[in-house]
Amino acid sequence: MFLARDHHLDAIRRLLRHYPVVALVGPRQVGKSTLARQLAGPRTENYFDLEKPADIARLQDPFLTLESLKGLVVIDEVQRRPDLFMSLRVLADRRPMRARFLVLGSASPELLQQSSESLAGRIRYYELPPLSMVETDTRRMTRLWLRGGFPASFLARNDAISIDWRREFIRSFVARDLPSLGVRVPPVTMERFWAMLAHYHGQTWNGSEIGRSLAVADTTVRSYLDILASNYVITILRPWHENLAKRQVKTPKMYVTDSGLLHSLLDVRDAIALERHPKVGASWEGFMAQQLFVHWKIDRNERYYWRTRGGAELDLLIVRGRERIGFEIKRTTAPTLTPSMRAAVEDLKLQQLWVVHAGKLRFPLAARIQAIPATELTKL
């Protein structure tokens, strides 16, 4: 089975018309290479996979090899050869421009930034997320929630094959992918830390407690968290705070980015086990938040949560210029108005608060507060 991801293809094509270099970033196995091959077409001489010895050999002298190529040139796993950015700068400045470059990386722009500084003004980053409800159809929402959005996991023949794939992904990620990026944390330690984070999914960061469990300093576990976030497998949600009379929480909240990986780390094998698990509500909250990030194209610097010491809170706050939109995510079929919702609307001066729920009806709860079924998120 093949799922078309045409809106991502169109977005990348638009960027390539305006920038000589586009970096397609995201976690491994999320579908970057599939999209790149669709864009590149049958011209294999313009495609370089830096995990293949033959392609590594072809780029021993990168400028000599790349200088004569025309059209779209694709370089996969570019984080393995950060020295290529110097050659790309020279090639990007040629006039007339003979080629455009699509580079694929499993590390975030922050990790690649030091290497790509010479491409300032010439490169644009595009983050490819896991599959979302926009691509898989809301009728398969439960399957997407359980298995997550990695194509091989979502499209697996059954749940057993899917969870086996995800477990192998986790093992390979900590044993091979992170060391290839220069991470020196022992794989066993990192996998144990990641599994611990799964139990804090949807909660505020508590580095001291996790540090004690691993017998390391707070600063050390925070560096572990940043490593996973920089590789897209953890999402950190910053706290929103401003000059209010109420004392506000200023600690970040974290999620395991992909719900399927979360369930593997929690050893949740099927939908029945998920519904019975104590983290089911937190899992659903994180899953719906990721759907909103993708559907609304919410940049990382626009995403917040809000909480006061008195108990008022908001699961997700989107700030775009002067616009403020709030989301509460409830694993219930009949959400009700709460004092916390009223406080969020008034204190944060929200234009709209959407209460996302698991039912089927859309209805108002109060002025500027509307309940909406999760299945209708893609219609907002």
Secondary structure, DSSP 4 states (H G I P E B T S, - for coil): -----HHHHHHHHHHHHH-SEEEEE--TTSSHHHHHHHHHTT-GGGEEETTSHHHHHHTSSHHHHHHT--EEEEEESGGG-TTHHHHHHHHHT-SS--EEEEEEESS-HHHHHHHHGGGTTTEEEEE-PPP-HHHH-GGGHHHHHHH-S-HHHHTSSSHHHHHHHHHHHHHHIIIIIHHHTT--S-HHHHHHHHHHHHHTTTEE--HHHHHHHHTS-HHHHHHHHHHHHHTTSEEEEEEP--S-SS-B--S-EEEESSHHHHHHHTT--SHHHHHHSTTHHHHHHHHHHHHHHHHTT--GGGEEEEEBTTS-EEEEEEEETTEEEEEEE-SSSS----HHHHHHHHHHT-SEEEEEESSS--EEEETTEEEEEGGGGGG-
